[in-house]
Amino acid sequence: MSAPELLRSPLRPADLLLRDVRLLDPREDIDARHDLLVRGGSIAELAAPGTLTPGDDFELVEGQGRLSV
């Protein structure tokens, strides 16, 4: 007897704001703290720490200087 097939809903692309995280991107010469907005699973905006506001349906992650690569 075979195991039953597992069903799951398709995942929605992420909408989130990483607030005040340290970003490293050597190709763009970035090594600094920023807010990082992800919309539909893609990076949408970088801004100074604490300046971006998430939308109503965005997840907010407080970075407090944590590293995001």
Jmol script that loads the backbone (N, CA, C; Angstrom):
load data "model"
ATOM      1  N   MET A   1       0.852  -1.171   0.000  1.00  0.00           N
ATOM      2  CA  MET A   1       0.000   0.000   0.000  1.00  0.00           C
ATOM      3  C   MET A   1       0.905   1.243   0.000  1.00  0.00           C
ATOM      4  N   SER A   2       0.620   2.170  -0.877  1.00  0.00           N
ATOM      5  CA  SER A   2       1.456   3.373  -0.978  1.00  0.00           C
ATOM      6  C   SER A   2       0.942   4.454  -0.028  1.00  0.00           C
ATOM      7  N   ALA A   3       1.853   5.355   0.341  1.00  0.00           N
ATOM      8  CA  ALA A   3       1.500   6.465   1.243  1.00  0.00           C
ATOM      9  C   ALA A   3       0.597   7.443   0.501  1.00  0.00           C
ATOM     10  N   PRO A   4      -0.331   8.079   1.222  1.00  0.00           N
ATOM     11  CA  PRO A   4      -1.200   9.056   0.564  1.00  0.00           C
ATOM     12  C   PRO A   4      -0.391  10.263   0.100  1.00  0.00           C
ATOM     13  N   GLU A   5      -0.820  10.839  -1.009  1.00  0.00           N
ATOM     14  CA  GLU A   5      -0.151  12.025  -1.553  1.00  0.00           C
ATOM     15  C   GLU A   5      -0.427  13.221  -0.639  1.00  0.00           C
ATOM     16  N   LEU A   6       0.626  13.972  -0.344  1.00  0.00           N
ATOM     17  CA  LEU A   6       0.461  15.174   0.475  1.00  0.00           C
ATOM     18  C   LEU A   6       0.092  16.343  -0.416  1.00  0.00           C
ATOM     19  N   LEU A   7      -0.883  17.081   0.006  1.00  0.00           N
ATOM     20  CA  LEU A   7      -1.311  18.248  -0.759  1.00  0.00           C
ATOM     21  C   LEU A   7      -0.966  19.509   0.016  1.00  0.00           C
ATOM     22  N   ARG A   8      -0.582  20.550  -0.697  1.00  0.00           N
ATOM     23  CA  ARG A   8      -0.314  21.828  -0.050  1.00  0.00           C
ATOM     24  C   ARG A   8      -0.724  22.944  -0.993  1.00  0.00           C
ATOM     25  N   SER A   9      -1.016  24.071  -0.416  1.00  0.00           N
ATOM     26  CA  SER A   9      -1.355  25.242  -1.213  1.00  0.00           C
ATOM     27  C   SER A   9      -0.077  25.829  -1.811  1.00  0.00           C
ATOM     28  N   PRO A  10      -0.171  26.405  -3.000  1.00  0.00           N
ATOM     29  CA  PRO A  10       1.012  27.069  -3.553  1.00  0.00           C
ATOM     30  C   PRO A  10       1.421  28.231  -2.646  1.00  0.00           C
ATOM     31  N   LEU A  11       2.714  28.396  -2.466  1.00  0.00           N
ATOM     32  CA  LEU A  11       3.205  29.466  -1.605  1.00  0.00           C
ATOM     33  C   LEU A  11       3.143  30.802  -2.324  1.00  0.00           C
ATOM     34  N   ARG A  12       2.762  31.812  -1.593  1.00  0.00           N
ATOM     35  CA  ARG A  12       2.700  33.173  -2.105  1.00  0.00           C
ATOM     36  C   ARG A  12       4.094  33.793  -1.967  1.00  0.00           C
ATOM     37  N   PRO A  13       4.594  34.500  -2.975  1.00  0.00           N
ATOM     38  CA  PRO A  13       5.888  35.162  -2.840  1.00  0.00           C
ATOM     39  C   PRO A  13       5.889  36.123  -1.646  1.00  0.00           C
ATOM     40  N   ALA A  14       7.040  36.238  -1.012  1.00  0.00           N
ATOM     41  CA  ALA A  14       7.169  37.026   0.212  1.00  0.00           C
ATOM     42  C   ALA A  14       6.967  38.520  -0.020  1.00  0.00           C
ATOM     43  N   ASP A  15       6.284  39.148   0.929  1.00  0.00           N
ATOM     44  CA  ASP A  15       6.185  40.599   1.053  1.00  0.00           C
ATOM     45  C   ASP A  15       6.628  40.913   2.466  1.00  0.00           C
ATOM     46  N   LEU A  16       7.828  41.466   2.618  1.00  0.00           N
ATOM     47  CA  LEU A  16       8.307  41.741   3.969  1.00  0.00           C
ATOM     48  C   LEU A  16       9.259  42.913   3.982  1.00  0.00           C
ATOM     49  N   LEU A  17       9.416  43.465   5.168  1.00  0.00           N
ATOM     50  CA  LEU A  17      10.354  44.554   5.393  1.00  0.00           C
ATOM     51  C   LEU A  17      11.355  44.093   6.437  1.00  0.00           C
ATOM     52  N   LEU A  18      12.623  44.063   6.060  1.00  0.00           N
ATOM     53  CA  LEU A  18      13.714  43.819   6.996  1.00  0.00           C
ATOM     54  C   LEU A  18      14.200  45.192   7.417  1.00  0.00           C
ATOM     55  N   ARG A  19      13.944  45.551   8.662  1.00  0.00           N
ATOM     56  CA  ARG A  19      14.258  46.902   9.126  1.00  0.00           C
ATOM     57  C   ARG A  19      15.590  46.899   9.874  1.00  0.00           C
ATOM     58  N   ASP A  20      16.466  47.811   9.454  1.00  0.00           N
ATOM     59  CA  ASP A  20      17.759  48.040  10.100  1.00  0.00           C
ATOM     60  C   ASP A  20      18.614  46.779  10.151  1.00  0.00           C
ATOM     61  N   VAL A  21      18.912  46.240   8.960  1.00  0.00           N
ATOM     62  CA  VAL A  21      19.813  45.094   8.850  1.00  0.00           C
ATOM     63  C   VAL A  21      21.096  45.535   8.150  1.00  0.00           C
ATOM     64  N   ARG A  22      22.178  44.847   8.436  1.00  0.00           N
ATOM     65  CA  ARG A  22      23.443  45.143   7.758  1.00  0.00           C
ATOM     66  C   ARG A  22      23.468  44.360   6.457  1.00  0.00           C
ATOM     67  N   LEU A  23      23.568  45.071   5.353  1.00  0.00           N
ATOM     68  CA  LEU A  23      23.592  44.450   4.033  1.00  0.00           C
ATOM     69  C   LEU A  23      25.010  44.407   3.502  1.00  0.00           C
ATOM     70  N   LEU A  24      25.379  43.279   2.909  1.00  0.00           N
ATOM     71  CA  LEU A  24      26.668  43.111   2.267  1.00  0.00           C
ATOM     72  C   LEU A  24      26.451  42.693   0.822  1.00  0.00           C
ATOM     73  N   ASP A  25      26.960  43.485  -0.111  1.00  0.00           N
ATOM     74  CA  ASP A  25      26.938  43.129  -1.527  1.00  0.00           C
ATOM     75  C   ASP A  25      28.213  43.676  -2.148  1.00  0.00           C
ATOM     76  N   PRO A  26      29.264  42.840  -2.233  1.00  0.00           N
ATOM     77  CA  PRO A  26      30.531  43.325  -2.762  1.00  0.00           C
ATOM     78  C   PRO A  26      30.450  43.795  -4.209  1.00  0.00           C
ATOM     79  N   ARG A  27      29.524  43.227  -5.000  1.00  0.00           N
ATOM     80  CA  ARG A  27      29.396  43.657  -6.399  1.00  0.00           C
ATOM     81  C   ARG A  27      28.918  45.095  -6.501  1.00  0.00           C
ATOM     82  N   GLU A  28      28.092  45.521  -5.543  1.00  0.00           N
ATOM     83  CA  GLU A  28      27.567  46.886  -5.540  1.00  0.00           C
ATOM     84  C   GLU A  28      28.282  47.769  -4.521  1.00  0.00           C
ATOM     85  N   ASP A  29      29.332  47.237  -3.888  1.00  0.00           N
ATOM     86  CA  ASP A  29      30.112  47.952  -2.875  1.00  0.00           C
ATOM     87  C   ASP A  29      29.220  48.440  -1.724  1.00  0.00           C
ATOM     88  N   ILE A  30      28.333  47.547  -1.255  1.00  0.00           N
ATOM     89  CA  ILE A  30      27.449  47.869  -0.131  1.00  0.00           C
ATOM     90  C   ILE A  30      27.906  47.091   1.096  1.00  0.00           C
ATOM     91  N   ASP A  31      28.145  47.787   2.171  1.00  0.00           N
ATOM     92  CA  ASP A  31      28.424  47.211   3.481  1.00  0.00           C
ATOM     93  C   ASP A  31      27.934  48.235   4.498  1.00  0.00           C
ATOM     94  N   ALA A  32      26.634  48.223   4.754  1.00  0.00           N
ATOM     95  CA  ALA A  32      26.035  49.237   5.625  1.00  0.00           C
ATOM     96  C   ALA A  32      24.676  48.749   6.122  1.00  0.00           C
ATOM     97  N   ARG A  33      24.155  49.461   7.107  1.00  0.00           N
ATOM     98  CA  ARG A  33      22.823  49.165   7.641  1.00  0.00           C
ATOM     99  C   ARG A  33      21.777  49.874   6.790  1.00  0.00           C
ATOM    100  N   HIS A  34      20.718  49.136   6.464  1.00  0.00           N
ATOM    101  CA  HIS A  34      19.627  49.635   5.625  1.00  0.00           C
ATOM    102  C   HIS A  34      18.312  49.002   6.051  1.00  0.00           C
ATOM    103  N   ASP A  35      17.218  49.565   5.553  1.00  0.00           N
ATOM    104  CA  ASP A  35      15.928  48.882   5.497  1.00  0.00           C
ATOM    105  C   ASP A  35      15.879  48.220   4.129  1.00  0.00           C
ATOM    106  N   LEU A  36      15.349  46.995   4.067  1.00  0.00           N
ATOM    107  CA  LEU A  36      15.256  46.245   2.823  1.00  0.00           C
ATOM    108  C   LEU A  36      13.811  45.806   2.640  1.00  0.00           C
ATOM    109  N   LEU A  37      13.170  46.276   1.579  1.00  0.00           N
ATOM    110  CA  LEU A  37      11.783  45.938   1.290  1.00  0.00           C
ATOM    111  C   LEU A  37      11.743  44.866   0.211  1.00  0.00           C
ATOM    112  N   VAL A  38      11.065  43.762   0.508  1.00  0.00           N
ATOM    113  CA  VAL A  38      10.886  42.669  -0.439  1.00  0.00           C
ATOM    114  C   VAL A  38       9.411  42.631  -0.819  1.00  0.00           C
ATOM    115  N   ARG A  39       9.144  42.733  -2.109  1.00  0.00           N
ATOM    116  CA  ARG A  39       7.763  42.721  -2.601  1.00  0.00           C
ATOM    117  C   ARG A  39       7.640  41.624  -3.655  1.00  0.00           C
ATOM    118  N   GLY A  40       6.713  40.708  -3.446  1.00  0.00           N
ATOM    119  CA  GLY A  40       6.519  39.618  -4.412  1.00  0.00           C
ATOM    120  C   GLY A  40       7.732  38.723  -4.543  1.00  0.00           C
ATOM    121  N   GLY A  41       8.540  38.621  -3.473  1.00  0.00           N
ATOM    122  CA  GLY A  41       9.696  37.752  -3.478  1.00  0.00           C
ATOM    123  C   GLY A  41      10.959  38.365  -4.048  1.00  0.00           C
ATOM    124  N   SER A  42      10.909  39.627  -4.477  1.00  0.00           N
ATOM    125  CA  SER A  42      12.074  40.303  -5.049  1.00  0.00           C
ATOM    126  C   SER A  42      12.386  41.576  -4.275  1.00  0.00           C
ATOM    127  N   ILE A  43      13.654  41.931  -4.226  1.00  0.00           N
ATOM    128  CA  ILE A  43      14.043  43.181  -3.563  1.00  0.00           C
ATOM    129  C   ILE A  43      13.437  44.344  -4.329  1.00  0.00           C
ATOM    130  N   ALA A  44      12.683  45.177  -3.601  1.00  0.00           N
ATOM    131  CA  ALA A  44      11.995  46.301  -4.230  1.00  0.00           C
ATOM    132  C   ALA A  44      12.637  47.637  -3.883  1.00  0.00           C
ATOM    133  N   GLU A  45      13.233  47.731  -2.675  1.00  0.00           N
ATOM    134  CA  GLU A  45      13.753  49.034  -2.261  1.00  0.00           C
ATOM    135  C   GLU A  45      14.750  48.881  -1.124  1.00  0.00           C
ATOM    136  N   LEU A  46      15.773  49.735  -1.149  1.00  0.00           N
ATOM    137  CA  LEU A  46      16.723  49.901  -0.047  1.00  0.00           C
ATOM    138  C   LEU A  46      16.595  51.332   0.438  1.00  0.00           C
ATOM    139  N   ALA A  47      16.683  51.534   1.742  1.00  0.00           N
ATOM    140  CA  ALA A  47      16.580  52.890   2.292  1.00  0.00           C
ATOM    141  C   ALA A  47      17.359  52.957   3.599  1.00  0.00           C
ATOM    142  N   ALA A  48      17.534  54.159   4.091  1.00  0.00           N
ATOM    143  CA  ALA A  48      18.211  54.363   5.371  1.00  0.00           C
ATOM    144  C   ALA A  48      17.448  53.636   6.474  1.00  0.00           C
ATOM    145  N   PRO A  49      18.158  53.160   7.510  1.00  0.00           N
ATOM    146  CA  PRO A  49      17.499  52.410   8.587  1.00  0.00           C
ATOM    147  C   PRO A  49      16.357  53.190   9.232  1.00  0.00           C
ATOM    148  N   GLY A  50      15.222  52.504   9.396  1.00  0.00           N
ATOM    149  CA  GLY A  50      14.077  53.092  10.075  1.00  0.00           C
ATOM    150  C   GLY A  50      13.231  54.028   9.236  1.00  0.00           C
ATOM    151  N   THR A  51      13.480  54.088   7.917  1.00  0.00           N
ATOM    152  CA  THR A  51      12.736  55.048   7.094  1.00  0.00           C
ATOM    153  C   THR A  51      11.620  54.430   6.268  1.00  0.00           C
ATOM    154  N   LEU A  52      11.644  53.108   6.062  1.00  0.00           N
ATOM    155  CA  LEU A  52      10.576  52.473   5.286  1.00  0.00           C
ATOM    156  C   LEU A  52       9.460  51.996   6.208  1.00  0.00           C
ATOM    157  N   THR A  53       8.232  52.048   5.703  1.00  0.00           N
ATOM    158  CA  THR A  53       7.065  51.592   6.445  1.00  0.00           C
ATOM    159  C   THR A  53       6.444  50.425   5.686  1.00  0.00           C
ATOM    160  N   PRO A  54       6.214  49.286   6.364  1.00  0.00           N
ATOM    161  CA  PRO A  54       5.626  48.145   5.659  1.00  0.00           C
ATOM    162  C   PRO A  54       4.156  48.394   5.339  1.00  0.00           C
ATOM    163  N   GLY A  55       3.675  47.757   4.272  1.00  0.00           N
ATOM    164  CA  GLY A  55       2.257  47.800   3.963  1.00  0.00           C
ATOM    165  C   GLY A  55       1.476  46.960   4.958  1.00  0.00           C
ATOM    166  N   ASP A  56       0.161  47.028   4.873  1.00  0.00           N
ATOM    167  CA  ASP A  56      -0.697  46.305   5.821  1.00  0.00           C
ATOM    168  C   ASP A  56      -0.469  44.798   5.797  1.00  0.00           C
ATOM    169  N   ASP A  57      -0.184  44.240   4.617  1.00  0.00           N
ATOM    170  CA  ASP A  57      -0.031  42.798   4.509  1.00  0.00           C
ATOM    171  C   ASP A  57       1.438  42.365   4.448  1.00  0.00           C
ATOM    172  N   PHE A  58       2.355  43.243   4.830  1.00  0.00           N
ATOM    173  CA  PHE A  58       3.782  42.917   4.849  1.00  0.00           C
ATOM    174  C   PHE A  58       4.183  42.383   6.219  1.00  0.00           C
ATOM    175  N   GLU A  59       5.085  41.423   6.213  1.00  0.00           N
ATOM    176  CA  GLU A  59       5.678  40.951   7.460  1.00  0.00           C
ATOM    177  C   GLU A  59       6.831  41.895   7.804  1.00  0.00           C
ATOM    178  N   LEU A  60       6.963  42.249   9.065  1.00  0.00           N
ATOM    179  CA  LEU A  60       8.033  43.127   9.527  1.00  0.00           C
ATOM    180  C   LEU A  60       9.019  42.315  10.348  1.00  0.00           C
ATOM    181  N   VAL A  61      10.309  42.397   9.973  1.00  0.00           N
ATOM    182  CA  VAL A  61      11.381  41.738  10.715  1.00  0.00           C
ATOM    183  C   VAL A  61      12.308  42.836  11.206  1.00  0.00           C
ATOM    184  N   GLU A  62      12.392  42.992  12.528  1.00  0.00           N
ATOM    185  CA  GLU A  62      13.291  43.988  13.120  1.00  0.00           C
ATOM    186  C   GLU A  62      14.696  43.409  13.157  1.00  0.00           C
ATOM    187  N   GLY A  63      15.596  44.028  12.426  1.00  0.00           N
ATOM    188  CA  GLY A  63      16.949  43.494  12.328  1.00  0.00           C
ATOM    189  C   GLY A  63      17.885  43.968  13.411  1.00  0.00           C
ATOM    190  N   GLN A  64      17.733  45.198  13.842  1.00  0.00           N
ATOM    191  CA  GLN A  64      18.590  45.785  14.871  1.00  0.00           C
ATOM    192  C   GLN A  64      20.067  45.550  14.566  1.00  0.00           C
ATOM    193  N   GLY A  65      20.442  45.786  13.301  1.00  0.00           N
ATOM    194  CA  GLY A  65      21.827  45.680  12.886  1.00  0.00           C
ATOM    195  C   GLY A  65      22.294  44.283  12.527  1.00  0.00           C
ATOM    196  N   ARG A  66      21.393  43.300  12.556  1.00  0.00           N
ATOM    197  CA  ARG A  66      21.797  41.937  12.204  1.00  0.00           C
ATOM    198  C   ARG A  66      22.244  41.893  10.742  1.00  0.00           C
ATOM    199  N   LEU A  67      22.997  40.879  10.396  1.00  0.00           N
ATOM    200  CA  LEU A  67      23.589  40.742   9.070  1.00  0.00           C
ATOM    201  C   LEU A  67      22.643  40.047   8.109  1.00  0.00           C
ATOM    202  N   SER A  68      22.469  40.614   6.904  1.00  0.00           N
ATOM    203  CA  SER A  68      21.677  40.004   5.835  1.00  0.00           C
ATOM    204  C   SER A  68      22.540  39.989   4.591  1.00  0.00           C
ATOM    205  N   VAL A  69      22.832  38.789   4.075  1.00  0.00           N
ATOM    206  CA  VAL A  69      23.708  38.660   2.907  1.00  0.00           C
ATOM    207  C   VAL A  69      22.893  38.107   1.746  1.00  0.00           C
TER     208      VAL A  69
END
end "model"
wireframe off; spacefill off
backbone 0.3
color backbone group
